[in-house]
Amino acid sequence: MTEHKRVAAIDLGTNSFHMVIVEESPEKGIVEIDRVKDMICIGRGSISTKMLNEEAIESGVATLKHFVLLASQHGVEPSDILAFATSAIREAHNRDVFLRRVLEETGLKVKVITGAEEAQFIYYGVRNAVELSVGSDLLFDIGGGSVEFVIADNRRVHLLESRKIGVARMHERFITTDPLSRHELNLLDQFFCAELHTSVEKAHQMNIRRAIASSGTAQNIARMIRSMTGRSGEVALNNSSFTRKEFQKLYKQIIGLTSAERRKLTGLDEKRVDLIIPGMVLVDVIFRVFKLKEIMISDSALREGMVIQHLLQRNGRSGPGVRQQVDIRRQSVIELAYRCQWDRQHSSHIARLCRQLFDQLQPLHGLGLNERELLEHAALLHNIGTFISISGHHKHSQYIIINGELRGFTPVEISMIACVARYHRKSPPSEKHELYASLKSKSRRAVDVMAGILRIANGLDRGHRCNILAVEAGIDNGTITLGLKARQEPDIEIWAAERMKSWLEAVTGKTISFHHLGRL
């Protein structure tokens, strides 16, 4: 049980039922507690008949019983379990039979939502995982029964559309051959093009340059591309992307395979072996008609959006035009820090010193605002490895950051934050270390600078007493002089920083010295 509010959101989709459980608190923001998925395919066979079959109903009710029990064990009150049904259940003539059984056997009152409502929830979910552009982005979510399209920027929504072109629906309607015949491929392609016409017109009017995809189909495609390009070791899918060229290579490899051959593919869920074909054709069409060069992945969608909308309504703010108030990158970092029981005062102090050093040494390193932000996040997270063990905690910090599901960052940015946090103590960056070596030279150079700054800032709070209030840097030919303003004599801080300065000296090619400017 918890003193903070916990909410569970269940998405009753055509292919799968998903549940996410989150906790909200003023300090931590929204923290994910658990998530679960069951691909029961409740819409199988119902697209054309408009009837949920008895086996699907039984499976659906059984899954929801488990979900409700799990939510209860996590301390979620029954009134805080949200359950929304989408395309397959929405269109079924016997949906009331299913909903009544769910209510009687689980206590869940499921709300059937419209396609426009579904698109709005997806918008809320995606913007909680990916930073939307100042210019507009195309968001799309490939479901089993429908596909939602949203055009939005970081302030408001410009288009909400739902089209009945989900992968289960398209497979049931168009595909009878294995492997897919050229005729059926052409039919799918033409049907998708016709259905996307209004969204494409709006996108072209708004000069859309980027697309963000959510859903299992998009994630499966991203995983297969990773496997094909030798990047299967990357952990985070969120904020990762694949190019049209990468997609086309995968498309050509698998579009002509049989179901049995697709079953052997790395990265493809077994239950999506058939559904991936209409999904691939749809993504191919989206790349072409929207004239996109790459597609980014969001691991948040409908269920996360349900939670966000619920919390906004509770706080008196709702509607698709609500401005995005939260810095999702920073919020995600703070959430991870709290989960690891961080020393907030010490880490925040180190981050402040890092910002001062970064700004004053900018003429030397030439890095920009993005690197400044990454350094600050690395400073906030540098000590979270102590949650596992004091010994080797710098390595534990790196591991936690890589696997911590930080939102709003690209995989490269997460790797850079993790590397900088690792190198706050002990050995400096080395190409013998796998993660650091995997970075491109420009990113490695940025890590070198940021790690050097963090090492000195960490030394300047050796006793965790937040004694150093300000740093004033002087740069002259071959030296950097760091003047320290402190509450008390900073002997211990200068002693520790002297021991940590050699890496930044090597990176900048200058000798670093410290002196006390007096007490404040």
Buried (B, 14 or more C-beta within 10 A) or exposed (E): EEEEBBBBBBBBBBBBBBBBBBBBBEEBBBBBBBBBBBBBBBBBBBBEEEBBBEEBBEBBBBBBBBBBEBBEEBBBEEEBBBBBBBBBBBBBEBBEBBBEBBEEEBEBEBEBBEBEBBBBBBBBBBBBBBBBBEEBBBBBBBBBBBBBBBBBBBEBBBBBBBBBBBBBBBBBBBBEEBBBEEEBBEBBBEBBEEBBEEBBEBBEEBEBBBBBBBBBBBBBBBBBBBBBEEBEEBEBBBBBBBBBEBBEBBBEEBBEBEEEEBEEBEBBBEEBBBBBBBBBBBBBBBBBBBEBEBBBBBBBBBBBBBBBBBBBEEEEEBEBEBEBEBEBBBBBBBBBBBBBEBBEEBBBBBBBBBBBBBEBBBEBBEBEEEBBBBBBBBBBBBBBBBBBEEEEBBBBBBBBBBEBBBBBBBBBBBBBBBBBBBBBBEEBBEEEBEBBEBBEEEBBBBBBBBBBBBBBBBBBBBEEBBBBBEBEBEBEEEEBBBBBBBEEEBEBBBEBBBEBBEBBBEBBEBEBBBEBBEEE
